[in-house]
Amino acid sequence: MFPFHMIPWVCPKKAKIYMNKLLLISLFIVKTCLVFAQDCCVNDSIFKEIQFPLTEQDTQTPFYYFNDEWIADARPDMVDADSILRMEVKNDEYGNRAVFITISSDNIKKLKSDVKEATKDIWPNYDPICEFPGGNGKIKEWLEANIQIPDGYKGRERVVVYFYVQPDGTVTDPKIRRPSKNEAANAEALRLVNALPKFRVKFFTPRKHRLGYSIAITFSEPGAIYIRGN
């Protein structure tokens, strides 16, 4: 037991303000978790380091806006809790479910300064990551398992197809970039690309866009053996 004179006295008004701040932060944490971590395991975290290949959970990037402005690399833990005036979860202009945090003008300047200082020695890369389910190495296995060599096909050649991956991972708009002389092979290449499963796409900026890729599909005469070299 401490002697009575050693117990610090706290002003009831200040204690009430402090408790309101603590309650606000607690509500913010709970609300954020509900928005970004639904259907996730209890032991998972949206802040965990990405483990490749990408999982569905890894593609869900939380975006934070400070005074209605998205600041790259700025996080809520970089802001003093006492400076938070308001927090709200809503859609941003790009359709992302995001957290909007309101702080004073002086604190927004400090936040930008802190972010600049924290990233001065690194070269951040905000390019999106796009992966075939299970990792990009699995796409060859998928093609080999699903390709249908046209009847009577002779020789060996590649058909190159260009396509887009939409922000939700859907494959769209395939076009032949390097065709085969065999029209049935060209048609099969387009069928394969149209049948590709959804890719997993992770964006590091709120503004999302479609991604363009090319894929080479090899057609070989059934039963023929090819040896590399002259």
Rosetta constraint file for C-alpha pairs under 8 A:
AtomPair CA 2 CA 6 HARMONIC 6.27 0.50
AtomPair CA 2 CA 7 HARMONIC 6.93 0.50
AtomPair CA 3 CA 7 HARMONIC 7.17 0.50
AtomPair CA 10 CA 14 HARMONIC 7.19 0.50
AtomPair CA 10 CA 15 HARMONIC 6.55 0.50
AtomPair CA 11 CA 15 HARMONIC 6.14 0.50
AtomPair CA 12 CA 16 HARMONIC 6.14 0.50
AtomPair CA 13 CA 17 HARMONIC 6.43 0.50
AtomPair CA 14 CA 18 HARMONIC 6.12 0.50
AtomPair CA 15 CA 19 HARMONIC 6.12 0.50
AtomPair CA 16 CA 20 HARMONIC 6.17 0.50
AtomPair CA 17 CA 21 HARMONIC 6.27 0.50
AtomPair CA 18 CA 22 HARMONIC 6.21 0.50
AtomPair CA 19 CA 23 HARMONIC 6.05 0.50
AtomPair CA 20 CA 24 HARMONIC 6.12 0.50
AtomPair CA 21 CA 25 HARMONIC 6.29 0.50
AtomPair CA 21 CA 81 HARMONIC 7.40 0.50
AtomPair CA 21 CA 82 HARMONIC 6.95 0.50
AtomPair CA 22 CA 26 HARMONIC 6.17 0.50
AtomPair CA 23 CA 27 HARMONIC 6.13 0.50
AtomPair CA 24 CA 28 HARMONIC 6.17 0.50
AtomPair CA 25 CA 29 HARMONIC 6.24 0.50
AtomPair CA 25 CA 81 HARMONIC 7.45 0.50
AtomPair CA 26 CA 30 HARMONIC 6.27 0.50
AtomPair CA 27 CA 31 HARMONIC 5.97 0.50
AtomPair CA 28 CA 32 HARMONIC 6.02 0.50
AtomPair CA 28 CA 87 HARMONIC 6.80 0.50
AtomPair CA 28 CA 88 HARMONIC 7.91 0.50
AtomPair CA 29 CA 33 HARMONIC 6.16 0.50
AtomPair CA 30 CA 34 HARMONIC 6.26 0.50
AtomPair CA 31 CA 35 HARMONIC 6.32 0.50
AtomPair CA 31 CA 89 HARMONIC 7.63 0.50
AtomPair CA 32 CA 36 HARMONIC 6.14 0.50
AtomPair CA 32 CA 37 HARMONIC 7.98 0.50
AtomPair CA 32 CA 89 HARMONIC 7.32 0.50
AtomPair CA 32 CA 99 HARMONIC 7.36 0.50
AtomPair CA 33 CA 37 HARMONIC 5.22 0.50
AtomPair CA 33 CA 38 HARMONIC 7.51 0.50
AtomPair CA 34 CA 38 HARMONIC 5.74 0.50
AtomPair CA 35 CA 97 HARMONIC 7.64 0.50
AtomPair CA 36 CA 46 HARMONIC 7.22 0.50
AtomPair CA 36 CA 60 HARMONIC 7.22 0.50
AtomPair CA 36 CA 62 HARMONIC 6.80 0.50
AtomPair CA 37 CA 45 HARMONIC 7.55 0.50
AtomPair CA 37 CA 46 HARMONIC 6.74 0.50
AtomPair CA 40 CA 44 HARMONIC 6.48 0.50
AtomPair CA 40 CA 57 HARMONIC 7.40 0.50
AtomPair CA 44 CA 48 HARMONIC 7.57 0.50
AtomPair CA 46 CA 57 HARMONIC 7.46 0.50
AtomPair CA 46 CA 58 HARMONIC 7.33 0.50
AtomPair CA 46 CA 60 HARMONIC 7.61 0.50
AtomPair CA 46 CA 61 HARMONIC 7.65 0.50
AtomPair CA 46 CA 62 HARMONIC 7.81 0.50
AtomPair CA 50 CA 54 HARMONIC 7.19 0.50
AtomPair CA 50 CA 58 HARMONIC 6.37 0.50
AtomPair CA 52 CA 135 HARMONIC 7.30 0.50
AtomPair CA 53 CA 131 HARMONIC 7.46 0.50
AtomPair CA 53 CA 133 HARMONIC 7.68 0.50
AtomPair CA 53 CA 134 HARMONIC 5.69 0.50
AtomPair CA 53 CA 135 HARMONIC 4.79 0.50
AtomPair CA 54 CA 58 HARMONIC 5.89 0.50
AtomPair CA 54 CA 59 HARMONIC 7.16 0.50
AtomPair CA 54 CA 131 HARMONIC 7.00 0.50
AtomPair CA 54 CA 133 HARMONIC 7.58 0.50
AtomPair CA 54 CA 134 HARMONIC 7.28 0.50
AtomPair CA 54 CA 135 HARMONIC 7.15 0.50
AtomPair CA 54 CA 200 HARMONIC 6.74 0.50
AtomPair CA 55 CA 59 HARMONIC 6.88 0.50
AtomPair CA 55 CA 133 HARMONIC 8.00 0.50
AtomPair CA 55 CA 200 HARMONIC 7.45 0.50
AtomPair CA 56 CA 60 HARMONIC 7.30 0.50
AtomPair CA 56 CA 200 HARMONIC 6.85 0.50
AtomPair CA 58 CA 202 HARMONIC 7.19 0.50
AtomPair CA 59 CA 200 HARMONIC 6.69 0.50
AtomPair CA 59 CA 201 HARMONIC 5.92 0.50
AtomPair CA 59 CA 202 HARMONIC 4.44 0.50
AtomPair CA 59 CA 203 HARMONIC 7.35 0.50
AtomPair CA 60 CA 202 HARMONIC 7.05 0.50
AtomPair CA 61 CA 202 HARMONIC 7.13 0.50
AtomPair CA 61 CA 203 HARMONIC 6.91 0.50
AtomPair CA 61 CA 204 HARMONIC 6.99 0.50
AtomPair CA 62 CA 97 HARMONIC 7.67 0.50
AtomPair CA 62 CA 98 HARMONIC 6.39 0.50
AtomPair CA 62 CA 99 HARMONIC 7.83 0.50
AtomPair CA 63 CA 70 HARMONIC 7.61 0.50
AtomPair CA 63 CA 96 HARMONIC 7.74 0.50
AtomPair CA 63 CA 97 HARMONIC 7.61 0.50
AtomPair CA 63 CA 98 HARMONIC 5.07 0.50
AtomPair CA 63 CA 99 HARMONIC 6.44 0.50
AtomPair CA 63 CA 205 HARMONIC 7.91 0.50
AtomPair CA 63 CA 206 HARMONIC 6.80 0.50
AtomPair CA 64 CA 70 HARMONIC 6.33 0.50
AtomPair CA 64 CA 71 HARMONIC 7.85 0.50
AtomPair CA 64 CA 74 HARMONIC 7.57 0.50
AtomPair CA 64 CA 75 HARMONIC 6.91 0.50
AtomPair CA 64 CA 76 HARMONIC 7.56 0.50
AtomPair CA 64 CA 98 HARMONIC 5.90 0.50
AtomPair CA 64 CA 99 HARMONIC 4.91 0.50
AtomPair CA 64 CA 100 HARMONIC 6.00 0.50
AtomPair CA 64 CA 101 HARMONIC 7.32 0.50
AtomPair CA 65 CA 69 HARMONIC 5.01 0.50
AtomPair CA 65 CA 70 HARMONIC 4.49 0.50
AtomPair CA 65 CA 71 HARMONIC 6.93 0.50
AtomPair CA 65 CA 98 HARMONIC 7.33 0.50
AtomPair CA 65 CA 99 HARMONIC 6.14 0.50
AtomPair CA 65 CA 100 HARMONIC 4.69 0.50
AtomPair CA 65 CA 101 HARMONIC 5.95 0.50
AtomPair CA 66 CA 70 HARMONIC 6.35 0.50
AtomPair CA 66 CA 71 HARMONIC 7.34 0.50
AtomPair CA 66 CA 100 HARMONIC 6.05 0.50
AtomPair CA 66 CA 101 HARMONIC 4.87 0.50
AtomPair CA 66 CA 102 HARMONIC 5.76 0.50
AtomPair CA 66 CA 103 HARMONIC 7.03 0.50
AtomPair CA 66 CA 108 HARMONIC 7.34 0.50
AtomPair CA 67 CA 100 HARMONIC 7.11 0.50
AtomPair CA 67 CA 101 HARMONIC 6.12 0.50
AtomPair CA 67 CA 102 HARMONIC 4.82 0.50
AtomPair CA 67 CA 103 HARMONIC 6.51 0.50
AtomPair CA 67 CA 108 HARMONIC 7.78 0.50
AtomPair CA 68 CA 100 HARMONIC 6.48 0.50
AtomPair CA 68 CA 101 HARMONIC 7.59 0.50
AtomPair CA 68 CA 102 HARMONIC 7.68 0.50
AtomPair CA 70 CA 206 HARMONIC 7.97 0.50
AtomPair CA 71 CA 112 HARMONIC 7.62 0.50
AtomPair CA 72 CA 205 HARMONIC 7.61 0.50
AtomPair CA 73 CA 115 HARMONIC 6.58 0.50
AtomPair CA 74 CA 78 HARMONIC 6.99 0.50
AtomPair CA 74 CA 111 HARMONIC 7.35 0.50
AtomPair CA 74 CA 112 HARMONIC 7.73 0.50
AtomPair CA 74 CA 115 HARMONIC 6.16 0.50
AtomPair CA 75 CA 79 HARMONIC 7.55 0.50
AtomPair CA 78 CA 111 HARMONIC 6.96 0.50
AtomPair CA 78 CA 114 HARMONIC 7.92 0.50
AtomPair CA 79 CA 83 HARMONIC 7.10 0.50
AtomPair CA 79 CA 84 HARMONIC 7.58 0.50
AtomPair CA 79 CA 107 HARMONIC 7.74 0.50
AtomPair CA 79 CA 111 HARMONIC 6.84 0.50
AtomPair CA 80 CA 84 HARMONIC 7.12 0.50
AtomPair CA 83 CA 103 HARMONIC 5.73 0.50
AtomPair CA 83 CA 104 HARMONIC 6.71 0.50
AtomPair CA 83 CA 107 HARMONIC 7.06 0.50
AtomPair CA 84 CA 101 HARMONIC 7.04 0.50
AtomPair CA 84 CA 102 HARMONIC 6.10 0.50
AtomPair CA 84 CA 103 HARMONIC 4.93 0.50
AtomPair CA 84 CA 104 HARMONIC 7.69 0.50
AtomPair CA 85 CA 101 HARMONIC 7.65 0.50
AtomPair CA 85 CA 102 HARMONIC 5.44 0.50
AtomPair CA 85 CA 103 HARMONIC 5.38 0.50
AtomPair CA 85 CA 104 HARMONIC 7.50 0.50
AtomPair CA 86 CA 101 HARMONIC 5.84 0.50
AtomPair CA 86 CA 102 HARMONIC 5.01 0.50
AtomPair CA 86 CA 103 HARMONIC 7.24 0.50
AtomPair CA 87 CA 99 HARMONIC 7.02 0.50
AtomPair CA 87 CA 100 HARMONIC 5.65 0.50
AtomPair CA 87 CA 101 HARMONIC 4.56 0.50
AtomPair CA 87 CA 102 HARMONIC 6.31 0.50
AtomPair CA 88 CA 99 HARMONIC 5.74 0.50
AtomPair CA 88 CA 100 HARMONIC 5.13 0.50
AtomPair CA 88 CA 101 HARMONIC 6.60 0.50
AtomPair CA 89 CA 97 HARMONIC 6.99 0.50
AtomPair CA 89 CA 98 HARMONIC 5.67 0.50
AtomPair CA 89 CA 99 HARMONIC 4.50 0.50
AtomPair CA 89 CA 100 HARMONIC 6.12 0.50
AtomPair CA 90 CA 97 HARMONIC 5.57 0.50
AtomPair CA 90 CA 98 HARMONIC 5.60 0.50
AtomPair CA 90 CA 99 HARMONIC 6.52 0.50
AtomPair CA 90 CA 100 HARMONIC 7.41 0.50
AtomPair CA 91 CA 95 HARMONIC 5.36 0.50
AtomPair CA 91 CA 96 HARMONIC 5.23 0.50
AtomPair CA 91 CA 97 HARMONIC 4.45 0.50
AtomPair CA 91 CA 98 HARMONIC 5.73 0.50
AtomPair CA 92 CA 96 HARMONIC 5.44 0.50
AtomPair CA 92 CA 97 HARMONIC 6.52 0.50
AtomPair CA 92 CA 98 HARMONIC 6.23 0.50
AtomPair CA 94 CA 206 HARMONIC 6.71 0.50
AtomPair CA 94 CA 207 HARMONIC 6.01 0.50
AtomPair CA 94 CA 208 HARMONIC 7.47 0.50
AtomPair CA 96 CA 206 HARMONIC 6.94 0.50
AtomPair CA 103 CA 107 HARMONIC 6.32 0.50
AtomPair CA 103 CA 108 HARMONIC 6.58 0.50
AtomPair CA 104 CA 108 HARMONIC 6.37 0.50
AtomPair CA 105 CA 109 HARMONIC 6.49 0.50
AtomPair CA 106 CA 110 HARMONIC 6.46 0.50
AtomPair CA 107 CA 111 HARMONIC 6.05 0.50
AtomPair CA 108 CA 112 HARMONIC 6.27 0.50
AtomPair CA 109 CA 113 HARMONIC 6.23 0.50
AtomPair CA 110 CA 114 HARMONIC 6.07 0.50
AtomPair CA 111 CA 115 HARMONIC 6.19 0.50
AtomPair CA 112 CA 116 HARMONIC 6.16 0.50
AtomPair CA 113 CA 117 HARMONIC 6.19 0.50
AtomPair CA 114 CA 118 HARMONIC 6.09 0.50
AtomPair CA 115 CA 119 HARMONIC 6.22 0.50
AtomPair CA 116 CA 120 HARMONIC 5.89 0.50
AtomPair CA 119 CA 123 HARMONIC 7.49 0.50
AtomPair CA 119 CA 124 HARMONIC 7.65 0.50
AtomPair CA 126 CA 203 HARMONIC 7.59 0.50
AtomPair CA 126 CA 204 HARMONIC 5.36 0.50
AtomPair CA 126 CA 205 HARMONIC 6.69 0.50
AtomPair CA 127 CA 203 HARMONIC 7.23 0.50
AtomPair CA 127 CA 204 HARMONIC 6.97 0.50
AtomPair CA 128 CA 201 HARMONIC 6.89 0.50
AtomPair CA 128 CA 202 HARMONIC 5.54 0.50
AtomPair CA 128 CA 203 HARMONIC 4.59 0.50
AtomPair CA 128 CA 204 HARMONIC 6.24 0.50
AtomPair CA 129 CA 201 HARMONIC 5.60 0.50
AtomPair CA 129 CA 202 HARMONIC 5.13 0.50
AtomPair CA 129 CA 203 HARMONIC 6.72 0.50
AtomPair CA 130 CA 199 HARMONIC 6.61 0.50
AtomPair CA 130 CA 200 HARMONIC 5.73 0.50
AtomPair CA 130 CA 201 HARMONIC 4.47 0.50
AtomPair CA 130 CA 202 HARMONIC 6.58 0.50
AtomPair CA 131 CA 135 HARMONIC 5.76 0.50
AtomPair CA 131 CA 136 HARMONIC 5.50 0.50
AtomPair CA 131 CA 199 HARMONIC 5.56 0.50
AtomPair CA 131 CA 200 HARMONIC 5.20 0.50
AtomPair CA 131 CA 201 HARMONIC 6.47 0.50
AtomPair CA 132 CA 136 HARMONIC 4.87 0.50
AtomPair CA 132 CA 137 HARMONIC 7.96 0.50
AtomPair CA 132 CA 138 HARMONIC 7.00 0.50
AtomPair CA 132 CA 139 HARMONIC 6.38 0.50
AtomPair CA 132 CA 197 HARMONIC 7.91 0.50
AtomPair CA 132 CA 198 HARMONIC 7.46 0.50
AtomPair CA 132 CA 199 HARMONIC 4.79 0.50
AtomPair CA 132 CA 200 HARMONIC 6.32 0.50
AtomPair CA 133 CA 138 HARMONIC 7.47 0.50
AtomPair CA 133 CA 197 HARMONIC 7.70 0.50
AtomPair CA 133 CA 198 HARMONIC 7.43 0.50
AtomPair CA 133 CA 199 HARMONIC 5.93 0.50
AtomPair CA 133 CA 200 HARMONIC 6.40 0.50
AtomPair CA 134 CA 138 HARMONIC 6.29 0.50
AtomPair CA 135 CA 139 HARMONIC 7.77 0.50
AtomPair CA 137 CA 141 HARMONIC 7.75 0.50
AtomPair CA 138 CA 142 HARMONIC 6.31 0.50
AtomPair CA 139 CA 143 HARMONIC 6.20 0.50
AtomPair CA 140 CA 144 HARMONIC 6.21 0.50
AtomPair CA 141 CA 145 HARMONIC 6.13 0.50
AtomPair CA 142 CA 146 HARMONIC 6.19 0.50
AtomPair CA 143 CA 147 HARMONIC 5.65 0.50
AtomPair CA 143 CA 192 HARMONIC 7.40 0.50
AtomPair CA 143 CA 217 HARMONIC 7.69 0.50
AtomPair CA 146 CA 192 HARMONIC 7.38 0.50
AtomPair CA 147 CA 188 HARMONIC 7.54 0.50
AtomPair CA 147 CA 192 HARMONIC 6.90 0.50
AtomPair CA 148 CA 188 HARMONIC 7.03 0.50
AtomPair CA 149 CA 153 HARMONIC 6.90 0.50
AtomPair CA 149 CA 185 HARMONIC 7.24 0.50
AtomPair CA 149 CA 188 HARMONIC 7.89 0.50
AtomPair CA 149 CA 219 HARMONIC 6.62 0.50
AtomPair CA 149 CA 220 HARMONIC 7.49 0.50
AtomPair CA 149 CA 221 HARMONIC 7.73 0.50
AtomPair CA 149 CA 222 HARMONIC 7.53 0.50
AtomPair CA 150 CA 184 HARMONIC 6.11 0.50
AtomPair CA 150 CA 185 HARMONIC 6.33 0.50
AtomPair CA 150 CA 188 HARMONIC 7.86 0.50
AtomPair CA 153 CA 182 HARMONIC 7.92 0.50
AtomPair CA 153 CA 220 HARMONIC 7.60 0.50
AtomPair CA 153 CA 221 HARMONIC 5.62 0.50
AtomPair CA 153 CA 222 HARMONIC 7.68 0.50
AtomPair CA 154 CA 220 HARMONIC 7.20 0.50
AtomPair CA 154 CA 221 HARMONIC 4.89 0.50
AtomPair CA 155 CA 220 HARMONIC 6.02 0.50
AtomPair CA 155 CA 221 HARMONIC 5.31 0.50
AtomPair CA 156 CA 218 HARMONIC 7.22 0.50
AtomPair CA 156 CA 219 HARMONIC 5.58 0.50
AtomPair CA 156 CA 220 HARMONIC 4.35 0.50
AtomPair CA 156 CA 221 HARMONIC 6.20 0.50
AtomPair CA 157 CA 180 HARMONIC 7.23 0.50
AtomPair CA 157 CA 218 HARMONIC 5.78 0.50
AtomPair CA 157 CA 219 HARMONIC 5.55 0.50
AtomPair CA 157 CA 220 HARMONIC 6.75 0.50
AtomPair CA 158 CA 178 HARMONIC 7.98 0.50
AtomPair CA 158 CA 179 HARMONIC 7.98 0.50
AtomPair CA 158 CA 180 HARMONIC 7.14 0.50
AtomPair CA 158 CA 216 HARMONIC 5.98 0.50
AtomPair CA 158 CA 217 HARMONIC 5.35 0.50
AtomPair CA 158 CA 218 HARMONIC 4.29 0.50
AtomPair CA 158 CA 219 HARMONIC 6.06 0.50
AtomPair CA 159 CA 176 HARMONIC 7.39 0.50
AtomPair CA 159 CA 177 HARMONIC 7.76 0.50
AtomPair CA 159 CA 178 HARMONIC 5.61 0.50
AtomPair CA 159 CA 179 HARMONIC 5.29 0.50
AtomPair CA 159 CA 180 HARMONIC 5.80 0.50
AtomPair CA 159 CA 185 HARMONIC 7.73 0.50
AtomPair CA 159 CA 186 HARMONIC 6.81 0.50
AtomPair CA 159 CA 189 HARMONIC 6.84 0.50
AtomPair CA 159 CA 216 HARMONIC 5.62 0.50
AtomPair CA 159 CA 217 HARMONIC 5.20 0.50
AtomPair CA 159 CA 218 HARMONIC 6.41 0.50
AtomPair CA 159 CA 219 HARMONIC 7.72 0.50
AtomPair CA 160 CA 176 HARMONIC 6.14 0.50
AtomPair CA 160 CA 177 HARMONIC 5.41 0.50
AtomPair CA 160 CA 178 HARMONIC 4.82 0.50
AtomPair CA 160 CA 179 HARMONIC 6.67 0.50
AtomPair CA 160 CA 214 HARMONIC 6.61 0.50
AtomPair CA 160 CA 215 HARMONIC 5.58 0.50
AtomPair CA 160 CA 216 HARMONIC 4.34 0.50
AtomPair CA 160 CA 217 HARMONIC 6.25 0.50
AtomPair CA 161 CA 174 HARMONIC 6.40 0.50
AtomPair CA 161 CA 175 HARMONIC 5.58 0.50
AtomPair CA 161 CA 176 HARMONIC 4.54 0.50
AtomPair CA 161 CA 177 HARMONIC 5.31 0.50
AtomPair CA 161 CA 178 HARMONIC 6.97 0.50
AtomPair CA 161 CA 189 HARMONIC 7.18 0.50
AtomPair CA 161 CA 190 HARMONIC 7.25 0.50
AtomPair CA 161 CA 193 HARMONIC 7.73 0.50
AtomPair CA 161 CA 214 HARMONIC 5.52 0.50
AtomPair CA 161 CA 215 HARMONIC 5.38 0.50
AtomPair CA 161 CA 216 HARMONIC 6.43 0.50
AtomPair CA 161 CA 217 HARMONIC 7.78 0.50
AtomPair CA 162 CA 174 HARMONIC 5.53 0.50
AtomPair CA 162 CA 175 HARMONIC 5.27 0.50
AtomPair CA 162 CA 176 HARMONIC 6.26 0.50
AtomPair CA 162 CA 177 HARMONIC 6.07 0.50
AtomPair CA 162 CA 212 HARMONIC 7.22 0.50
AtomPair CA 162 CA 213 HARMONIC 5.72 0.50
AtomPair CA 162 CA 214 HARMONIC 4.28 0.50
AtomPair CA 162 CA 215 HARMONIC 6.51 0.50
AtomPair CA 163 CA 171 HARMONIC 6.90 0.50
AtomPair CA 163 CA 172 HARMONIC 6.12 0.50
AtomPair CA 163 CA 173 HARMONIC 5.51 0.50
AtomPair CA 163 CA 174 HARMONIC 4.22 0.50
AtomPair CA 163 CA 175 HARMONIC 6.38 0.50
AtomPair CA 163 CA 193 HARMONIC 7.81 0.50
AtomPair CA 163 CA 212 HARMONIC 5.83 0.50
AtomPair CA 163 CA 213 HARMONIC 5.56 0.50
AtomPair CA 163 CA 214 HARMONIC 6.31 0.50
AtomPair CA 164 CA 171 HARMONIC 5.73 0.50
AtomPair CA 164 CA 172 HARMONIC 5.28 0.50
AtomPair CA 164 CA 173 HARMONIC 6.19 0.50
AtomPair CA 164 CA 174 HARMONIC 7.06 0.50
AtomPair CA 164 CA 210 HARMONIC 6.26 0.50
AtomPair CA 164 CA 211 HARMONIC 5.39 0.50
AtomPair CA 164 CA 212 HARMONIC 4.45 0.50
AtomPair CA 164 CA 213 HARMONIC 6.17 0.50
AtomPair CA 165 CA 169 HARMONIC 5.56 0.50
AtomPair CA 165 CA 170 HARMONIC 5.57 0.50
AtomPair CA 165 CA 171 HARMONIC 4.68 0.50
AtomPair CA 165 CA 172 HARMONIC 6.35 0.50
AtomPair CA 165 CA 199 HARMONIC 7.26 0.50
AtomPair CA 165 CA 210 HARMONIC 5.57 0.50
AtomPair CA 165 CA 211 HARMONIC 5.08 0.50
AtomPair CA 165 CA 212 HARMONIC 6.37 0.50
AtomPair CA 165 CA 213 HARMONIC 7.67 0.50
AtomPair CA 166 CA 170 HARMONIC 5.25 0.50
AtomPair CA 166 CA 171 HARMONIC 6.42 0.50
AtomPair CA 166 CA 172 HARMONIC 7.24 0.50
AtomPair CA 166 CA 209 HARMONIC 6.89 0.50
AtomPair CA 166 CA 210 HARMONIC 4.42 0.50
AtomPair CA 166 CA 211 HARMONIC 6.45 0.50
AtomPair CA 167 CA 201 HARMONIC 6.55 0.50
AtomPair CA 167 CA 208 HARMONIC 6.20 0.50
AtomPair CA 167 CA 209 HARMONIC 5.96 0.50
AtomPair CA 167 CA 210 HARMONIC 5.66 0.50
AtomPair CA 167 CA 211 HARMONIC 7.79 0.50
AtomPair CA 168 CA 198 HARMONIC 7.79 0.50
AtomPair CA 168 CA 199 HARMONIC 7.92 0.50
AtomPair CA 168 CA 200 HARMONIC 7.65 0.50
AtomPair CA 168 CA 201 HARMONIC 6.96 0.50
AtomPair CA 169 CA 198 HARMONIC 4.78 0.50
AtomPair CA 169 CA 199 HARMONIC 4.37 0.50
AtomPair CA 169 CA 200 HARMONIC 5.49 0.50
AtomPair CA 169 CA 201 HARMONIC 5.90 0.50
AtomPair CA 170 CA 197 HARMONIC 7.45 0.50
AtomPair CA 170 CA 198 HARMONIC 4.86 0.50
AtomPair CA 170 CA 199 HARMONIC 6.53 0.50
AtomPair CA 171 CA 193 HARMONIC 7.55 0.50
AtomPair CA 171 CA 194 HARMONIC 6.73 0.50
AtomPair CA 171 CA 196 HARMONIC 6.82 0.50
AtomPair CA 171 CA 197 HARMONIC 7.61 0.50
AtomPair CA 171 CA 198 HARMONIC 6.55 0.50
AtomPair CA 171 CA 199 HARMONIC 7.58 0.50
AtomPair CA 172 CA 194 HARMONIC 7.00 0.50
AtomPair CA 174 CA 190 HARMONIC 6.43 0.50
AtomPair CA 174 CA 193 HARMONIC 6.67 0.50
AtomPair CA 174 CA 194 HARMONIC 6.96 0.50
AtomPair CA 175 CA 190 HARMONIC 7.17 0.50
AtomPair CA 176 CA 186 HARMONIC 7.26 0.50
AtomPair CA 176 CA 190 HARMONIC 7.37 0.50
AtomPair CA 179 CA 186 HARMONIC 6.21 0.50
AtomPair CA 180 CA 185 HARMONIC 6.53 0.50
AtomPair CA 180 CA 186 HARMONIC 6.03 0.50
AtomPair CA 182 CA 186 HARMONIC 6.66 0.50
AtomPair CA 183 CA 187 HARMONIC 6.20 0.50
AtomPair CA 184 CA 188 HARMONIC 6.15 0.50
AtomPair CA 185 CA 189 HARMONIC 6.12 0.50
AtomPair CA 185 CA 219 HARMONIC 7.34 0.50
AtomPair CA 186 CA 190 HARMONIC 6.40 0.50
AtomPair CA 187 CA 191 HARMONIC 6.22 0.50
AtomPair CA 188 CA 192 HARMONIC 6.13 0.50
AtomPair CA 189 CA 193 HARMONIC 6.39 0.50
AtomPair CA 189 CA 217 HARMONIC 6.66 0.50
AtomPair CA 190 CA 194 HARMONIC 6.13 0.50
AtomPair CA 191 CA 195 HARMONIC 6.18 0.50
AtomPair CA 192 CA 196 HARMONIC 6.39 0.50
AtomPair CA 203 CA 208 HARMONIC 6.84 0.50
AtomPair CA 220 CA 224 HARMONIC 7.35 0.50
